Amino acid sequence: MERACHFALTPKAVMKSLAALWLLLSALAATASGAVTTQLINVDFNQNNGVVWGGGGPNPGPTMSGAAVLGSPGDQWNGIAVNSGTNLALACADGSLSQVRMTFTSGGGYDVNSFGGYTPFAGTQYNALMQDYLYAQGQPQTITLSGLKPNSPFKLVLYSAANGGTGLRSTYFTVNGVSQCSVWDGVTGSSLLAGLNYVSFSQALSDSSGNLSITYSGVGAVEGDINGFQIQPAQFKIDVSFTGTNLLMSFPTQLGLIYQFQWKNNLTDRKWTRFGDVVSGNGSVKIVTNPITAIRRVYRLQISTSPTATVSFGINPSVGP
């Protein structure tokens, strides 16, 4: 499935005069498509097996509220009081019910206050989020989200912090075949730090059915942990400028994703023509150049996890003087 609001390129002088109009038309086209934009969704895992083991502590644990890496004060979170579930409904941060459902597995849940433990986040605004978590020990566990907009990029933040004083504990998160690691030091609790107590995927892609799968695991027999996560539509911006008779298109990339520009002279033409090399994402902003050889041309960008799974985006031009 492709999502497109393509733009037609005219010579520079005309483009300048039409830039504002094109942006308006693009917005109208997106509205007319009937696409539903998923709002921010927050999830906090609260189940505690420590009570069953005789360690005490709350079960379920407290549910986070407000902002973390994403969000605003007063945001609501989904408190999940089980250690596995199928097709669970999720609410948006404003309290409205979303179309997104969650299915997940784990090795169990735990609250750091069991067996006299503690969290360095005690007394901070993140205490409720970071004091309880799900764990994966010995084998990977999965979280699958369904009901997302198909073939779309999302900003995804995954939190991982365990008991205070546990020493280094590594959790690997894999999305779209790309893995990131968060290494909890058991000490830092004053702030949220990438790579220490969370990882972030800037362009996590849903598939053609609107599903997105997250795998989390530890190292060998040592557990990996997830306290919760946040997900919202990614703001994907492509800037367009001119140098002489060349068109320059700059765009953000993510490690593990593949980017390819294409063009055709009219939207009614059947065939798209690729130009430039395939760009492998590495987290930096990339620039692709194309000579202007036609009076009118339409462009699109394909983003994929592999050459056979693609999603297309139209370009809203940002034209400089």
C-alpha positions as CSV (number, residue, x, y, z in Angstrom):
1,M,0.0,0.0,0.0
2,E,1.3,3.5,-0.8
3,R,0.4,6.8,0.7
4,A,1.1,9.7,-1.6
5,C,0.5,13.4,-2.0
6,H,3.0,14.0,-4.7
7,F,4.2,17.4,-5.9
8,A,4.8,18.7,-9.4
9,L,8.0,20.6,-10.0
10,T,7.9,23.7,-12.3
11,P,10.7,26.1,-13.1
12,K,12.1,28.0,-10.2
13,A,10.4,31.3,-10.7
14,V,7.0,29.7,-11.0
15,M,7.8,27.4,-8.1
16,K,8.4,30.3,-5.8
17,S,5.0,31.9,-6.6
18,L,3.2,28.5,-6.1
19,A,4.9,27.3,-3.0
20,A,2.3,28.5,-0.5
21,L,-0.5,27.3,-2.8
22,W,1.0,23.9,-3.1
23,L,1.4,23.5,0.7
24,L,-2.3,24.4,1.0
25,L,-3.3,21.9,-1.7
26,S,-1.2,19.2,-0.1
27,A,-2.9,19.7,3.2
28,L,-6.3,19.5,1.5
29,A,-5.3,16.3,-0.3
30,A,-4.2,14.7,2.9
31,T,-7.5,15.6,4.6
32,A,-9.5,14.3,1.6
33,S,-7.7,11.0,1.7
34,G,-9.7,10.1,4.9
35,A,-6.5,9.0,6.7
36,V,-6.8,8.8,10.5
37,T,-3.8,10.1,12.4
38,T,-2.9,8.2,15.5
39,Q,-2.3,10.4,18.5
40,L,0.4,9.8,21.2
41,I,-0.1,6.5,23.0
42,N,1.6,5.8,26.3
43,V,2.0,2.3,27.9
44,D,3.2,1.5,31.4
45,F,3.6,-2.2,32.5
46,N,2.6,-2.7,36.1
47,Q,2.3,-6.4,36.9
48,N,4.4,-7.7,39.8
49,N,5.2,-11.4,40.2
50,G,7.2,-10.5,43.3
51,V,4.0,-10.8,45.4
52,V,3.5,-14.4,44.4
53,W,7.1,-15.2,45.2
54,G,6.7,-13.8,48.7
55,G,8.5,-10.5,48.1
56,G,5.6,-8.1,48.6
57,G,5.4,-4.8,46.9
58,P,2.4,-3.4,45.1
59,N,0.5,-5.4,42.5
60,P,-0.3,-3.8,40.3
61,G,2.3,-1.1,40.6
62,P,1.4,2.6,40.0
63,T,0.7,4.0,36.5
64,M,2.7,6.8,35.1
65,S,1.1,10.1,34.1
66,G,2.4,13.2,32.3
67,A,5.3,13.6,30.0
68,A,8.4,11.3,29.6
69,V,10.6,11.7,26.5
70,L,7.4,12.4,24.5
71,G,4.2,14.1,25.6
72,S,3.0,16.9,27.9
73,P,2.0,17.4,31.5
74,G,-1.4,15.8,32.3
75,D,-1.0,13.1,29.6
76,Q,-2.7,9.8,30.4
77,W,-1.0,6.4,30.3
78,N,-2.3,2.9,29.8
79,G,-1.6,0.9,32.9
80,I,-1.1,-2.8,32.0
81,A,-1.6,-5.0,35.0
82,V,-0.9,-8.4,33.4
83,N,2.3,-10.0,32.1
84,S,0.8,-11.1,28.8
85,G,-2.2,-10.2,26.8
86,T,-4.0,-10.4,23.4
87,N,-5.7,-7.6,21.5
88,L,-5.8,-5.2,24.4
89,A,-7.4,-1.8,23.6
90,L,-5.2,1.2,24.1
91,A,-6.2,4.8,24.8
92,C,-4.6,7.9,23.5
93,A,-2.7,10.4,25.8
94,D,-5.8,12.6,25.8
95,G,-8.0,9.8,27.2
96,S,-9.8,9.0,23.9
97,L,-10.0,5.4,22.8
98,S,-7.6,4.7,19.9
99,Q,-8.0,2.0,17.2
100,V,-4.7,0.5,18.3
101,R,-4.6,-2.9,20.0
102,M,-1.6,-4.6,21.7
103,T,-0.7,-8.3,22.0
104,F,2.4,-9.1,24.1
105,T,4.4,-11.7,25.9
106,S,7.0,-11.7,28.7
107,G,8.8,-13.9,31.2
108,G,6.9,-12.1,34.0
109,G,6.5,-8.8,35.7
110,Y,8.3,-7.3,38.7
111,D,8.2,-4.3,41.0
112,V,11.5,-3.1,42.4
113,N,10.0,-2.7,45.9
114,S,9.6,-6.5,46.2
115,F,12.2,-8.1,48.5
116,G,13.3,-4.7,49.9
117,G,14.5,-3.4,46.6
118,Y,14.4,0.2,45.3
119,T,14.6,2.4,42.3
120,P,16.9,5.4,41.8
121,F,13.9,7.1,40.3
122,A,12.0,7.2,43.6
123,G,10.8,10.8,44.3
124,T,11.1,11.8,40.7
125,Q,8.3,12.3,38.1
126,Y,9.3,9.0,36.5
127,N,9.0,6.8,39.6
128,A,5.7,5.2,38.5
129,L,7.1,4.3,35.1
130,M,10.5,3.0,36.2
131,Q,9.6,1.1,39.4
132,D,7.9,-1.9,37.6
133,Y,8.7,-3.7,34.4
134,L,8.3,-6.8,32.3
135,Y,11.3,-9.1,31.8
136,A,12.6,-11.4,29.1
137,Q,15.0,-14.1,30.4
138,G,16.5,-16.8,28.3
139,Q,14.4,-16.1,25.2
140,P,13.1,-13.0,23.4
141,Q,9.6,-11.7,24.0
142,T,7.4,-9.7,21.7
143,I,5.0,-6.7,21.7
144,T,2.8,-6.4,18.6
145,L,0.7,-3.3,17.9
146,S,-2.2,-3.5,15.4
147,G,-4.6,-0.9,14.1
148,L,-1.9,1.6,13.2
149,K,-2.0,3.5,10.0
150,P,-0.5,1.1,7.4
151,N,2.9,1.7,5.8
152,S,3.6,4.7,8.0
153,P,6.5,5.9,10.2
154,F,6.2,6.3,13.9
155,K,8.3,7.7,16.7
156,L,8.8,4.9,19.2
157,V,10.5,5.2,22.6
158,L,11.1,2.1,24.7
159,Y,12.0,2.4,28.4
160,S,14.3,0.0,30.3
161,A,15.4,0.4,34.0
162,A,15.4,-2.3,36.6
163,N,16.3,-2.4,40.3
164,G,18.7,0.0,41.9
165,G,22.1,-1.4,42.5
166,T,21.8,-4.3,40.0
167,G,24.8,-3.3,38.0
168,L,25.0,-3.3,34.2
169,R,22.0,-5.0,32.6
170,S,21.6,-4.8,28.8
171,T,18.3,-5.0,27.0
172,Y,18.1,-5.3,23.2
173,F,15.1,-3.9,21.3
174,T,14.5,-4.9,17.7
175,V,12.1,-3.1,15.3
176,N,12.0,-3.5,11.5
177,G,15.1,-5.8,11.8
178,V,17.1,-3.0,13.5
179,S,18.4,-3.5,17.1
180,Q,19.2,-0.9,19.7
181,C,20.6,-1.6,23.2
182,S,19.9,0.1,26.5
183,V,22.4,-0.6,29.2
184,W,21.0,0.1,32.7
185,D,23.6,1.0,35.3
186,G,21.5,0.6,38.4
187,V,22.4,4.0,39.6
188,T,21.2,6.9,37.4
189,G,17.7,8.0,38.3
190,S,17.5,11.8,38.0
191,S,16.8,12.0,34.2
192,L,15.9,10.0,31.1
193,L,19.0,9.3,29.0
194,A,19.2,7.6,25.6
195,G,21.1,4.3,25.7
196,L,21.0,4.2,29.5
197,N,17.3,3.9,30.4
198,Y,15.6,4.2,27.0
199,V,16.0,3.7,23.2
200,S,14.3,5.7,20.5
201,F,13.3,4.7,16.9
202,S,12.6,7.8,14.9
203,Q,11.0,6.0,11.9
204,A,9.5,2.7,13.0
205,L,7.5,1.5,10.0
206,S,4.1,-0.2,10.3
207,D,3.5,-2.9,7.7
208,S,0.8,-3.0,5.0
209,S,-1.7,-4.3,7.6
210,G,-1.0,-1.6,10.1
211,N,1.0,-3.9,12.4
212,L,4.3,-3.1,14.2
213,S,6.3,-5.7,16.1
214,I,8.8,-5.1,18.9
215,T,11.2,-7.8,20.2
216,Y,13.0,-7.4,23.5
217,S,15.6,-9.6,25.1
218,G,18.5,-9.8,27.5
219,V,21.9,-11.3,27.0
220,G,22.1,-15.1,27.5
221,A,20.5,-16.0,30.9
222,V,20.6,-12.4,32.1
223,E,17.2,-10.8,31.7
224,G,16.3,-7.8,29.6
225,D,13.5,-5.4,30.8
226,I,10.9,-3.0,29.5
227,N,9.1,-0.6,31.8
228,G,6.8,0.9,29.1
229,F,6.8,2.7,25.8
230,Q,5.4,5.7,23.8
231,I,4.4,5.8,20.2
232,Q,3.2,8.6,17.9
233,P,3.2,9.4,14.2
234,A,6.6,10.6,13.0
235,Q,7.1,14.0,11.6
236,F,8.9,13.2,8.3
237,K,10.0,16.4,6.6
238,I,11.7,16.7,3.2
239,D,13.3,20.1,2.3
240,V,13.5,21.1,-1.3
241,S,15.9,23.8,-2.7
242,F,17.6,24.7,-5.9
243,T,21.2,25.1,-6.9
244,G,21.4,26.4,-10.5
245,T,19.4,23.9,-12.5
246,N,19.7,21.1,-9.9
247,L,17.0,20.2,-7.4
248,L,18.3,19.3,-3.9
249,M,16.2,17.2,-1.6
250,S,17.3,16.7,2.0
251,F,15.6,14.3,4.4
252,P,16.2,12.5,7.8
253,T,17.2,8.8,7.8
254,Q,17.1,6.0,10.3
255,L,19.7,3.2,10.6
256,G,18.4,0.0,8.9
257,L,16.0,1.7,6.5
258,I,16.4,2.2,2.7
259,Y,15.5,5.3,0.7
260,Q,14.9,5.7,-3.0
261,F,13.6,8.8,-4.9
262,Q,11.5,8.3,-8.1
263,W,10.0,10.7,-10.6
264,K,7.6,10.9,-13.6
265,N,6.5,13.9,-15.7
266,N,2.8,13.6,-14.9
267,L,0.7,11.8,-12.2
268,T,-1.2,10.1,-15.0
269,D,2.0,8.4,-16.3
270,R,2.0,4.7,-15.5
271,K,5.7,4.3,-14.8
272,W,7.9,5.8,-12.1
273,T,11.7,6.2,-12.9
274,R,14.3,5.8,-10.1
275,F,17.1,8.3,-9.9
276,G,20.2,8.5,-7.8
277,D,21.6,5.7,-5.7
278,V,19.7,3.8,-3.0
279,V,20.4,5.6,0.2
280,S,21.1,3.5,3.3
281,G,19.9,5.3,6.5
282,N,22.4,6.0,9.3
283,G,20.6,8.5,11.5
284,S,21.9,11.6,9.6
285,V,20.3,14.0,7.1
286,K,20.9,12.9,3.5
287,I,20.8,15.0,0.3
288,V,19.9,13.8,-3.1
289,T,20.4,15.9,-6.3
290,N,18.4,15.7,-9.5
291,P,18.9,17.9,-12.7
292,I,15.9,19.8,-13.8
293,T,15.3,18.7,-17.4
294,A,11.6,19.0,-17.8
295,I,9.0,21.8,-17.4
296,R,7.0,19.7,-15.1
297,R,7.9,16.7,-12.9
298,V,6.4,14.7,-10.0
299,Y,8.5,13.2,-7.3
300,R,8.1,10.6,-4.6
301,L,10.3,9.0,-2.0
302,Q,10.1,5.3,-1.1
303,I,11.1,4.1,2.3
304,S,11.6,0.4,3.0
305,T,13.0,-2.2,5.3
306,S,13.9,-4.3,2.3
307,P,13.6,-3.8,-1.5
308,T,10.2,-5.5,-1.6
309,A,8.5,-3.6,1.3
310,T,8.0,0.0,0.5
311,V,6.1,3.1,1.6
312,S,5.8,6.2,-0.4
313,F,5.6,9.8,0.7
314,G,4.8,12.9,-1.3
315,I,7.1,15.9,-0.8
316,N,6.0,19.3,0.5
317,P,8.6,21.7,-0.9
318,S,10.4,24.2,1.3
319,V,11.8,26.6,-1.3
320,G,14.5,29.1,-0.4
321,P,15.2,32.5,-2.0
